[in-house]
């Protein structure tokens, strides 16, 4: 069966659909807990510039290296060897798993907020999440092109309520609510002393989480109708999402006070309930959030098995992961991907869904940042080796520095926790056709040791989340 490719429109909706999940709907609350409104706006501008440098690196690499159709995995492999490339894949893949668990956690958290006294028990949330996972496995099984068309429809649907928030919210925006006193030193939500720098750093993990998925077209580049559409789709999607994110995050901060925002489970719904739309507006947003989360989950179901396939095709994963079904879908990788998520879904049995959501999305962002950093460093290495000009060298340097800064800002406890995840990937690489070199064995030993130390520190309570 001839495989249908993805055109520019489907690539754009894939990226936008992947990025716009639950983060955009929850961002006002996530941010106000860490930064005052003005600091949050500045953090968005800084974060946006940082993400832009990564976007430009992805764009440049897609233009000069179109044959490297495995995206961030192949960039790391080409730049730093098989095992580093595998770790880029593994971190990104597991980041996608944790991200999906975050989506499902927020889905049921939102659904329960709509059910009032008839909320679902943790067991029912687990069963419902399992149905969603295996339902999407079935949809993806029948072809990426077909799934991408459904994703495009869902993406358009979920953007509509966000536009409603922007349009209606502008008229309800009150500058005196937004402009809190002593915003550079006192956190309005609890009146504690938090410096401007700490507010910016605190907001960054949320901002990075909101942009995870910007590399979606790069990861799916072998499915693109035209290689040059990959970079173009990435740039267009970045502009769309940045404008939406800044608007959606900032406008509610001028409608609800910091304390009100911090206490709401669905901030955009609370914001619209204070406008002329009232309760109807709140319901629209909650339904939009549910659709958005389901759409983002579908996008990651397309990306996850794809990158596992490319890694196996390059002999850095066991051969079974490159087995495809008659619809050209990596069937074995898809099933394993779902089984791993099924295991992680046990967090839904916990009553603290907000805590599970926060830990999952921060760990997802941390794991993904490692892959971003390796891509940026490869871009820098290529710029120096092939003399690609001072402009691209500067962009690659900034992208690398930004990725390092984001890893630190996300929290060193999550960096330590990620060492455990990377250590768990060692047996997979060891079982791949490509054999480990002596240097790679030493690197694996260091990662394994770091993972053991991190696990001991967590068990002893030295690291907490």
N, C-alpha and C positions, 0 to 999 in steps of 0.2 A: 504494500500500500504506500503510495507516494505521500510523503510528509508535507503538510501545509505549513508554510512559514508565517512569521509574524511581521506585519507591516508597521510603519511608523506609528500610526494611531494605536495599535494594539500594544506596542512597546511603551508608549507614553502612559496608557491606562494601566499597564502592568506595573510600571514604576510608581505612579501616583497611588494606585490601589494597594501596593505593597507598603508604601510609607504611611498612608493615611489609614491607621487602624484605630486603636483606642487612645493613643497618646494625645492626639489633637483634641479629643473630647475631654480628656482629664487634665490637660496641661495647665489650665488656670489654677486648679487646686494644687497640682504637683509643684508649680512654681511659687505660688504665694506662701507655701510652707517654708520656702528657702530664701525667697527674695521679695523685696518690696516692688510695687508695680514699675517704677522708673528703672530700678536695677534689672528687673526681668526684661524690660524692653532693650536695655543696653546689652544684656546677655544674649538676647536673640540676634542682635546686630553682630556681636563678636562671633557667636556660634555660627551664624549664617555665613560670615566671611570665611571662617575655618572650613565649614563644609564645602563652600565654593572652591577652595583650593583643592580639596579631594575630588570634587566633580571635574575640575579642569584637568587633574591628573588622569582620571578615568577617561575623559574625552580624548586627551592627547594619545594615551596608550591605545585606545580603540582605533585611532586613525593611523598611527605608525606601526602598530602590531595587530592588524585585523585577523591574522591567522591564529592568534592566541585567544581562542573562543571559550576558554574556561574561566575568564574573568579574574577575580582577585586570587583564586588558587593558582592559576598559571603564571600570574605576575610574580608571586612569591617563589614558585618553583624555578622559574627561569632566572630569577635574580639571586636566589640563595640556596638552591639545591632541593632534592626530592623531599627530604624530611621536613624542612622548613615549609615547603609548599604544602605538604600534607597537613601540618599544623595550622596553616592558614585556612585550609578547607575545613578541618575538624573544628576549629574555633568558630568559624562562620556557620557551619552546619549545626553545631550544638547551640550557638546563639539563636539560630532560627527555631530550634526546638523550644528553648526557654521563652522566646518571643511568642510563639504560638500558645504556650501554656499561659502566658500573661494575657493574651487576647481572650482565651476561654474563661480565665478567672474573672476578667472585667465584664465579659458577656453575662455571666451568671450573677455577678454583683449588681449590674444594671437591671437585669431581669427581676431580681428579687426586690429592687427598689420600686418596681412597678406593681408588684403583687401584693404589697401591703402586708396584711396579717396572714396571707396564704403563701408565704415564702417557701421556696424549695429547700429541702434539707441538704446537707453536704452530700449524702448518698445519691439523692436525685440529681444534684449538680454533676456528680461524677458520671452517672449513667447518661445524662443528657450530653455531656462533653464527649463521652465515648461514641455516642451516636453521630455527633457532628464529625469527629475524626474519621470514622470509617465510611461515613457518607461522602466526605470529600475525597477519600481514597478511591472510592468507586467512580466519582466524577472524573478525577485526574487520570484514572486507568484508561479511559476511552479517548485520550488525546490532549496534548497541550494546547493545540489551536482551538479546539472546542471549549476547553476550560478558560482560555484567554478571552473568548467572546463573552462568556458568562461574566467573567471578571470585569470586562469593559462596561457591561450594563450595570453591574453592582457599583462600580466606581462612580459612574455618572449619577446614580441614585443617591449615593451617600454624600456627594458634594453639595447637593441641593439644600439640605438643612443647614449646612455650614454657611452657605451664601445667605440663607435666611437670617442666621445669627448676625452676620456682618451688617446686612442692610437694616434690620430692625434695631440692632444693638447700637448703631451709630446715633440714632435719634434718642436712645435712652441713656447714652453715655454722659456721665457727670464728672467734669474735671476735678471737683473738690474731693470726690471719693478716690480718684486715681492718685492725686497728689498728696500722699500721706506725709506728715511732718517727720523731720529727722530721718529721711529715708536712706541716707548713707550709713547710718550708725545704729538705728533702732528698728528691729523687725516688727512691723505693724501687727502681725498676726498674734504675737504673744508679748510684745513690748520688751523683748530681751535684746541685749547688745550684740549685734552682728555687724562686723565691718563690711564695707562695700565690696572688698575683694572676696570675702567669704560668701557673700550673697551671690556674686557672679559664679564662683566655683561651685556652689551648691546647686545653682540652676543648670549647670552644664550637663549633668548626667541625664536630666529630663530632656534637654534639647537634643543630645545625641540620640537618645532613644526615639525621639520623634522623627529623626531623619534616617534611621536604619531602614535600608531598602533602596537608597538612592543608587546603588550599584546593580539593581535588579536586571536592567537591560544588558549590562556587561556580563552578568552571570549566565544570561540566556542568549548570548550573542550567536551561538551556533544555530539558533532557531530563527534568527532575523532574516527577512527577505533580502535586505541589502546591508552589508557590514557598516556602511557609513551612517545608517539610521541609528545605530547604537549610541554613538556620542551625541548626535542631535537630540534624540529622545531624552537622554540624561540631562542635558542643559535645559530643555524646555520644561521638563518635569520639576527640576529644581526651582525654577522661577515661580511656577504655579504654586508649589507647595510652600515655599518661603513666604510668599504674600499671604496665603491662607493661614499659615501657622501664626505669624505675627498678629494678624487681625483677630483670629479666634482666641489667642492667649491674652491679648491686651484689652480688648473691648469689655469682657466681663469684669475686669479689674476696675472699670469706671462705672459699673452698674451695681455690683455688690461690694460691701466692705471686705477687708482682708479676713476678718473673723468669720463673716458669713460664707465666704468662698472656701475657707479651710474646713468648714463643717458640712459641706455638701458632697454627696457621693457622685453627682453628675452636674458639674458646675455650669455647663452650657444650658442645661435644662432649667437650673435655678435662675440663671440670668434672663432667659426668655420669659420665665414665669413672672418677672418683675416688669415686663413690657405690656403693650396692649394685647398681645396674644394670650397672656395669662397661662392657665393650666394647659390649654391646647398646645401652646408653644413648647411647654415642658415635655409633653407627650411626643411631639414631633421629633424633638432632639433625642429622646431616649430610644425611639424606634430607629432613628438615623444612626445612633451609636451601635445598636445591635446589628444593623445591616453592614455598617462599616467594619465591625470586627469580623463578621463572617466573610466579607470581601477580602480583607487583608489575609485572613487565614487561607483562603483559596489561592492567593498569589504565592504564599510561601509553600503551599503544597506543590506548585509547579516548579519553584526554584530549588527546593531541598533535594529531591531525587535527581534533578538535572546536574547539580554540582557534584553529587556523589558518583554519577555516571562518568563525568569527565575525569574525575580523579582516578577512577578504576581503569578507564580507557588509557590513561597515562601510566598504568601499572603501579600506582601508589596506594591502591586499595585492593582488597581481594577481588578476584576476577568476577565473582557473582554479581557485583554491583553494576557491571556493564551489560547485564542481560536485559534486553528490551522485549516488550510484547509486540503483538501485530499492529499496535497503534503507535509504535516508535516511542513508547514510554518506558523508562527504566523501571520495570515492574518490581524486581527484587529490592532495589533501593527504596522504592515507594513503600513497600510493605515494612521494611526494617525501620524506615523513618517514622511510620505510623506507630509501630510497636514501641519504639523508644518514647514517643510522646504519650502513648497510653500509660506507660510506667510512670512518667513524670506527672501525669494527670491526677495521681493520688493526692496531690496538694489540694484538690477540690474537696477532699474529705475533711480538710481543716476548716474550722468555723471562721478563721481570720482571712477572708478573701482579699481584703485590701493589702494585708501584709504579704500574702503570697504573690499578689500582682506586683507590688513594689520590688520585692526581691527578684522575681523572675525577669522583669524588664531591665533592672540594673545589671544583672548577670548577663543577660542577652546583649546589652550594649557593650559591656566590657569585653566579652568574647569576640564580638564583631569588630571592635576597635583594634584588636590585635591584627586582624586581617587587613583592616584599613591601613595601619601603620606599615605593614610589609609591602603593600601596594605602593604607598607613597615613597618608601625607601627604594623600591625597584625603579620607580619613575626617576628618582634622583640619581641612582646609579646609571641608568640609561642616558639621562641628560648629560652626565659628565663623560661617559664612555663614547657617546656618539656626537658630542658637542651640539646639543639641540638648542642652544641659545641661552642667554642669561635670564630671559623672562621665564622659561619653563624651569630652569634650575631654581630660581627664586620661589616659584610656585610649589615645586616639589619639596623644597626645604621647609616652607611654611606648612605644607600639608603634613609633613613628618613631625614637626614640632607641635602642631595642633593635636595630632593623634596621641603623642606622648602626654601632653597637658591634659587631654580628656581622660586618659587612663588614670592619671593621678587624681583628677577632680572627681571621677566617678567613685573613688574610695578604694584605698589600698586593701581593705578587707575583701573586696570583690576580685581584685587582682590575685590575691592569695588563693581565693576559692577557685578561680579559673585554672590555677596550676593543677588542682585535682582533676578537673575535666580534661586538660591536656594530657595528664598522665594516663587517664583511662583510654586514650586513643592509641597509646604505644602498641598494644597487641594487634590492633588493626593494621598498622603500618608494617609491623614485623611479619604479618601474614600475607603481605602484598608481594607480587612478583619481583619488584625492585628491592634488592637486598640492601640492608643498612651498611653504610661505610663505617670505618672505625670512628671518625669524627661524629657521625650521626648517632652511633651507640653511646658515645660520651655525652652528647647533648640530651639524648633520651634518659640517660641515668640522672643527669642534673634535674630534668623536669620531673622524673619520678620521685627524687628526693624532695624536691620542693612541694610536690603534691602530698607526700607523707607528712612533712612538717606542717603544712597548712591544715591537713585533716586533724592532726594532734592538737594544734592550737584551737581549732573550732570545738573539738570535743571537750577540751579543758576550759572553754569559755574565754580564751584569750582573744579570739576573733568572734564578733557577733554582728548580726545584720539588723 
